[in-house]
Amino acid sequence: MAVMEQKAAKPQGGAFSDGVRLYVWAIVILVIAELIGAISIKAGHGKIVLLPMVWALLLGAALGLSQARLPRFAQIDLPMQHKAAAILQPALLLFVAKLGLLVGGSLPKLVAAGWALVFQEFGHFVGTIILGLPVALMLGIKREAIGATFSVGREPSLAIIGEKYGFDSPEGRGVLAEYLTGTIFGAVFISLFAGFVASLNLFHPHSLAMGAGVGSGSMMAAAAGAIAAQQTPEVAKEVATFAAASNLITTTIGTYFTLFISLPLAVWGYRVMEPVLGRISKRGRANAEAAAVEDAEAAKELKNASTAHTVEMNFGARLFAWVFSGALALVGNSMAFKTPFLDGVPGMLIIIGAVIVGEVLYFVTRRKVPAVCWVSLIAMFLTSPAFPFAPVVEQFTGKINFLALVTPMLTYAGLSVAKDVPAFRRLGWRIVVVSFLANAGTFLGAAIIAEFFHV
């Protein structure tokens, strides 16, 4: 038994070890994605922009899905996919720190936004229900629709539904299905959708940026990147700032919105609309029970898969992930934005330093406040008027474009996707449609409210 425990613990502490091919593939994917660059596709009056971060996610997913056809030394097998998922969180903190640095130097602009930044939060948590719930009911989804549409189904939503209903309930199956769909498709969909909406020129860039703060780091990064790519460099920086501020609000107080506003609204909406919309479903009530059984089996498979290969990263492993991800970002920064690699090193060291301090505070406070919040606050302070060396910090970190930090993050996300595909296949196309509508609803809802107050 002791030997087995030692073997199980080995991947947790090793930052490199058996995962060397994961890091090598991350470099290869990032370079290929940056070489492909941004591609615009005309779509009616708008356009769809495929950025390097989208290519990185798709290439990583394709690599994981094709592992059986590759020689052993090149495979990204299931343990490596779980390791990629574990690395994603440290990589996300670098991006959060960069956004915090932008927010700290733009506090006057955020204050000027006033009520737009405050009330757009309602759009995030009501838009999912307005677009997603009616369609879910018409597709024959029953109480699973509550869990699938009361939010975009990220980690706080899982906790709320798990505590209130349990994951074996219809609501639990719905939120797990939404979580899985968002994990696999969320970043790609929101990137394409946000970029298309931005190309229509219907909303102010600030409103679109606030819509991008959906509460998921990877999805926010993808949406903000697609919007920023269509703006001037100065406006692109403002887009990142407002998206970061909106996402911070969604991450912190958004849980209370979800618990006390959107979940009761989804329950009420289901009670009112299901007797009407449920009857016109082609699937019908006779098939709903069988569909629930299928969803339950898929949700159970997802839960088992997510816990069977859990990877716990110690501080050494996270530190290596930060340094390696920072180096990847500097490579992308030099390729896409023509900033010499060494010129970005001081700024990256500041970003990594902010992350380390935030992590320390996270553990010192016994994890009562999320690490994302601590890292954001530390980074904001470094460029705020209250910090005497803010101009120096802003000069160094300004040499690193925030989009350069998105591509490594989505590279890891892509490399981790394949592990969830078997469970996802059993959920069918209905939950994909509902998830896309919920994601579109949260983006549009916040953007519309922000636009109303902005003008």
C-alpha positions in Angstrom: 0.0 0.0 0.0 2.8 2.4 0.8 4.4 1.8 -2.6 1.1 2.5 -4.3 0.7 5.8 -2.4 4.2 6.8 -3.4 3.5 6.1 -7.0 0.2 8.1 -6.8 2.0 11.0 -5.2 4.8 11.2 -7.7 3.0 13.2 -10.4 1.8 15.6 -7.9 5.2 17.0 -6.9 7.1 16.7 -10.1 7.0 19.9 -12.2 8.7 18.4 -15.2 9.4 14.6 -14.9 7.0 12.5 -17.0 5.3 15.7 -18.3 8.2 16.8 -20.4 6.3 16.1 -23.6 3.4 18.2 -22.4 5.6 21.3 -22.2 7.4 20.5 -25.5 4.0 20.2 -27.2 2.9 23.5 -25.6 5.9 25.3 -27.2 5.2 23.7 -30.6 1.5 24.5 -30.5 2.1 28.1 -29.4 4.6 28.8 -32.2 2.4 27.2 -34.8 -0.6 29.2 -33.6 1.3 32.5 -33.7 2.6 31.7 -37.2 -0.9 31.1 -38.4 -1.9 34.5 -37.0 -5.3 36.1 -37.1 -7.7 35.1 -39.9 -10.9 37.1 -40.6 -14.0 35.4 -42.2 -16.7 37.5 -43.7 -20.2 36.7 -42.2 -22.9 38.9 -43.6 -22.5 42.4 -42.2 -20.0 41.3 -39.7 -17.0 39.0 -39.5 -15.6 36.1 -37.5 -12.0 36.5 -36.4 -9.9 33.4 -35.6 -7.1 34.6 -33.4 -3.9 32.6 -32.4 -5.5 31.7 -29.1 -8.3 29.9 -31.0 -5.8 28.0 -33.1 -3.9 27.1 -29.9 -7.0 25.7 -28.3 -8.0 23.7 -31.4 -4.5 22.4 -32.0 -4.3 21.2 -28.4 -7.6 19.5 -28.6 -6.8 17.8 -31.9 -3.5 16.5 -30.4 -5.3 15.0 -27.4 -8.0 13.4 -29.5 -5.4 11.8 -31.8 -3.2 10.4 -29.1 -4.0 6.8 -30.1 -2.5 7.4 -33.6 0.7 8.9 -32.3 3.9 7.1 -31.1 4.2 6.8 -27.4 6.8 9.5 -27.0 4.5 12.1 -28.7 1.2 11.2 -27.0 -0.7 13.5 -24.7 -2.4 10.7 -22.7 -5.1 10.9 -20.1 -2.8 11.7 -17.2 -1.1 14.4 -19.2 -4.5 15.9 -20.1 -5.3 16.2 -16.4 -1.9 17.7 -15.8 -2.6 20.3 -18.5 -5.9 21.1 -16.7 -3.9 21.5 -13.5 -1.4 23.9 -15.1 -4.2 26.0 -16.6 -5.0 27.6 -13.2 -1.4 28.9 -12.6 -1.3 30.1 -16.2 -4.6 31.9 -15.6 -3.2 33.8 -12.6 -0.5 35.4 -14.9 -3.3 36.7 -17.1 -5.2 37.9 -14.1 -2.1 39.8 -12.8 -1.6 41.5 -16.2 -5.3 42.6 -16.2 -4.9 43.9 -12.7 -1.9 46.0 -13.7 -4.1 47.5 -16.5 -7.0 48.2 -14.1 -4.8 49.9 -11.5 -3.6 52.5 -14.0 -7.1 53.0 -15.4 -9.1 53.5 -12.2 -10.3 57.0 -13.2 -11.8 55.5 -16.4 -13.5 52.8 -14.4 -14.9 55.3 -11.9 -16.2 57.4 -14.8 -18.1 54.3 -16.1 -20.2 54.5 -13.0 -23.5 52.7 -13.1 -22.7 50.9 -16.3 -20.1 48.8 -14.5 -22.5 48.2 -11.6 -25.7 47.2 -13.3 -24.2 45.2 -16.2 -23.8 42.4 -13.6 -27.6 41.8 -13.8 -27.3 41.2 -17.5 -24.7 38.4 -16.9 -27.0 36.4 -14.7 -30.4 37.1 -16.3 -29.3 36.8 -20.0 -28.5 33.1 -19.6 -32.1 32.4 -18.5 -33.8 34.7 -21.1 -32.1 33.0 -24.1 -31.4 29.5 -22.7 -34.4 28.4 -20.6 -37.2 28.7 -23.2 -35.2 26.8 -25.9 -34.1 24.1 -23.4 -37.8 23.5 -22.6 -38.8 23.4 -26.2 -36.0 20.8 -26.8 -37.5 18.5 -24.2 -35.1 19.2 -21.4 -36.9 19.2 -18.0 -35.6 20.3 -14.6 -32.1 19.8 -16.0 -32.8 23.2 -17.7 -32.7 25.0 -14.4 -29.1 23.9 -13.7 -28.0 24.4 -17.3 -29.4 28.0 -17.7 -29.3 29.8 -14.4 -25.6 30.7 -15.1 -22.7 29.8 -17.4 -22.0 26.8 -15.1 -18.6 27.6 -13.7 -17.2 26.4 -10.4 -19.2 28.6 -8.0 -22.4 27.5 -9.8 -21.4 23.9 -9.3 -21.0 24.5 -5.6 -24.4 26.2 -5.3 -26.3 23.5 -7.1 -24.4 20.7 -5.4 -25.3 22.1 -2.0 -28.9 22.9 -2.8 -30.0 20.0 -4.9 -27.1 17.5 -5.1 -25.3 16.4 -8.3 -27.6 13.3 -8.6 -30.6 15.6 -9.0 -31.9 16.8 -12.4 -30.6 20.3 -11.6 -27.2 18.8 -10.7 -27.1 16.9 -14.0 -27.9 20.1 -15.8 -25.2 22.2 -14.3 -22.6 19.5 -14.8 -23.6 19.2 -18.5 -23.3 23.0 -18.8 -19.9 22.9 -17.1 -18.7 20.2 -19.4 -19.9 22.0 -22.6 -18.4 25.3 -21.5 -15.1 23.6 -20.7 -14.9 22.0 -24.2 -16.5 24.7 -26.4 -16.9 27.8 -24.2 -13.7 29.7 -25.1 -14.0 29.0 -28.8 -17.7 29.9 -29.0 -17.5 33.1 -27.0 -14.5 34.2 -29.0 -16.2 33.8 -32.3 -19.5 35.2 -31.0 -18.0 38.3 -29.3 -15.8 39.0 -32.3 -18.8 38.8 -34.6 -20.9 41.1 -32.4 -18.0 43.6 -32.2 -17.7 43.6 -36.0 -21.3 44.8 -36.3 -20.4 48.1 -34.5 -23.7 48.1 -32.5 -22.1 48.6 -29.1 -19.4 50.8 -27.6 -16.2 48.8 -27.1 -16.5 49.4 -23.3 -19.9 47.8 -23.3 -18.7 44.8 -25.1 -15.7 44.5 -22.8 -18.1 44.5 -19.8 -20.1 41.8 -21.5 -16.9 39.7 -21.8 -16.5 39.5 -18.0 -18.6 36.3 -17.7 -16.9 34.9 -14.6 -14.7 32.4 -16.4 -11.0 33.3 -16.9 -10.5 31.5 -20.2 -13.9 32.6 -21.6 -13.3 36.2 -20.6 -9.8 36.1 -22.1 -11.2 34.7 -25.4 -14.0 37.2 -25.6 -11.9 40.3 -24.7 -9.2 39.2 -27.1 -11.6 38.9 -30.0 -13.0 42.3 -29.2 -9.7 44.0 -28.6 -8.3 42.6 -31.9 -10.7 44.9 -33.8 -9.8 48.1 -31.9 -7.0 50.5 -32.0 -4.1 49.7 -29.6 -5.3 52.3 -27.1 -8.9 51.2 -27.1 -7.8 47.5 -27.0 -6.1 48.3 -23.7 -9.3 49.8 -22.4 -11.2 46.7 -23.5 -8.9 44.6 -21.4 -9.3 46.9 -18.5 -13.1 46.9 -18.5 -13.3 43.2 -19.1 -11.0 42.6 -16.1 -13.1 44.8 -13.9 -16.3 43.2 -15.0 -14.9 39.7 -14.5 -13.6 40.6 -11.0 -17.1 41.7 -10.0 -18.6 38.6 -11.5 -16.1 36.4 -9.7 -16.6 38.0 -6.3 -20.1 39.3 -5.8 -21.5 37.3 -8.7 -21.9 34.3 -6.5 -24.5 36.2 -4.5 -26.3 37.3 -7.7 -26.4 33.7 -8.8 -27.7 32.4 -5.5 -30.3 35.1 -4.7 -31.4 36.3 -8.1 -30.7 34.1 -11.1 -31.4 30.7 -9.5 -34.8 31.7 -8.0 -35.6 33.4 -11.4 -34.7 30.2 -13.3 -36.9 28.1 -10.9 -39.8 30.5 -11.3 -39.4 30.6 -15.1 -39.4 26.8 -15.3 -42.6 26.6 -13.3 -44.3 29.2 -15.5 -43.0 28.2 -18.9 -42.6 24.4 -18.7 -46.4 23.6 -18.9 -46.6 25.6 -22.1 -43.3 25.0 -23.9 -42.8 21.5 -22.7 -45.9 20.3 -24.5 -44.8 21.5 -27.9 -41.5 19.8 -27.6 -40.9 17.3 -30.4 -39.1 15.1 -27.9 -42.3 15.0 -25.8 -42.8 13.9 -22.2 -42.5 10.3 -23.1 -38.9 10.7 -24.1 -37.9 13.1 -21.4 -37.4 10.4 -18.8 -35.1 8.4 -21.1 -33.2 11.5 -21.8 -32.8 12.2 -18.1 -31.3 8.7 -17.6 -28.8 9.4 -20.4 -27.8 12.7 -18.9 -27.5 11.2 -15.5 -25.1 8.5 -16.8 -23.0 11.1 -18.6 -22.9 13.4 -15.6 -21.8 10.5 -13.4 -19.1 9.6 -16.0 -17.9 13.2 -15.9 -17.7 13.3 -12.1 -15.7 10.0 -12.0 -13.4 11.2 -14.8 -12.7 14.5 -13.0 -11.7 12.9 -9.7 -9.9 9.7 -10.9 -6.8 11.6 -12.2 -6.8 14.7 -10.0 -3.4 16.4 -10.0 -2.4 18.5 -7.0 0.5 20.9 -7.8 2.8 21.9 -4.9 4.4 25.3 -4.8 7.5 24.1 -6.8 5.3 22.8 -9.6 3.2 26.0 -9.7 6.4 28.1 -9.7 7.7 26.1 -12.7 4.3 26.5 -14.4 4.4 30.3 -13.9 8.0 30.6 -15.3 7.3 28.4 -18.2 4.0 30.0 -19.1 5.6 33.4 -18.8 8.4 32.4 -21.2 5.7 31.1 -23.6 4.0 34.4 -23.4 7.2 36.3 -24.1 7.7 34.1 -27.2 4.2 34.9 -28.4 4.7 38.6 -27.5 7.9 38.8 -29.6 6.3 36.9 -32.6 2.9 38.8 -32.6 3.8 42.2 -31.3 7.5 42.4 -32.3 8.8 43.1 -28.8 12.2 41.6 -28.2 12.1 38.7 -25.8 14.6 40.2 -23.3 12.8 43.5 -23.3 9.7 41.8 -21.8 11.6 39.9 -19.1 11.5 42.6 -16.4 7.8 43.1 -16.9 7.2 39.3 -16.7 9.2 39.1 -13.5 6.9 41.7 -12.0 3.8 39.8 -13.1 5.1 36.6 -11.7 6.0 38.4 -8.4 2.5 39.7 -8.1 1.2 36.2 -8.6 3.5 34.8 -5.9 2.5 37.5 -3.4 -1.2 36.8 -4.1 -0.7 33.1 -3.7 1.0 33.6 -0.3 -1.8 35.9 0.9 -4.3 33.3 -0.3 -2.8 30.6 1.9 -2.1 33.0 4.8 -5.8 33.9 4.9 -6.7 30.2 4.9 -8.1 30.3 1.4 -11.2 32.3 2.5 -10.6 34.8 -0.4 -9.9 33.3 -3.8 -6.4 33.6 -5.1 -7.7 35.4 -8.2 -8.9 38.2 -6.1 -5.6 38.6 -4.2 -3.6 38.5 -7.3 -5.9 41.1 -8.9 -5.6 43.4 -5.9 -1.8 43.2 -5.6 -1.4 43.9 -9.4 -3.9 46.8 -9.2 -1.9 48.4 -6.3 1.3 48.2 -8.3 0.0 50.6 -11.0 -2.3 52.6 -8.8 -1.6 56.2 -7.8 -1.0 55.0 -4.3 2.2 53.1 -5.3 5.2 55.5 -5.7 6.9 53.3 -8.4 3.7 52.8 -10.4 5.1 54.6 -13.6 8.1 52.3 -13.6 6.0 49.2 -13.2 3.6 50.4 -15.9 6.6 51.0 -18.2 8.0 47.5 -17.8 4.7 45.6 -17.9 3.4 47.7 -20.7 5.8 45.9 -23.1 3.8 42.7 -22.7 0.5 42.7 -24.6 -2.3 41.0 -22.6 -3.2 38.9 -25.7 0.2 37.3 -25.5 -0.8 35.8 -22.1 -4.0 34.4 -23.5 -2.5 32.0 -26.0 -0.5 29.9 -23.5 -3.5 29.6 -21.3 -5.8 28.4 -24.1 -3.0 26.0 -25.2 -3.2 24.2 -21.9 -7.0 24.3 -22.1 -6.9 22.7 -25.5 -4.5 20.0 -24.3 -6.9 19.1 -21.5 -10.1 19.0 -23.5 -9.9 15.4 -24.8 -10.3 13.9 -21.3 -14.0 15.2 -21.2 -15.1 14.2 -24.7 -16.3 10.6 -23.9 -18.7 11.9 -21.2 -19.8 14.8 -23.5 -20.7 12.5 -26.4 -23.5 11.0 -24.2 -25.1 14.3 -23.6 -26.1 14.9 -27.2 -26.6 18.0 -29.2 -29.4 19.6 -27.1 -27.1 20.6 -24.3 -24.7 22.2 -26.7 -27.4 24.4 -28.2 -28.6 25.4 -24.7 -25.1 26.1 -23.5 -24.3 28.3 -26.5 -27.5 30.3 -25.9 -26.7 30.7 -22.2 -23.2 31.9 -23.1 -24.5 34.3 -25.7 -27.2 35.5 -23.3 -24.8 36.4 -20.5 -22.6 38.3 -23.0 -25.4 40.2 -24.7 -27.3 40.8 -21.5 -24.4 42.6 -19.8 -23.4 44.4 -23.0 -27.0 45.8 -23.5 -27.3 47.0 -20.0 -23.8 48.5 -20.0 -24.6 50.3 -23.3 -27.8 51.7 -21.9 -26.0 53.3 -19.0 -23.0 54.2 -21.1 -24.9 56.4 -23.5 
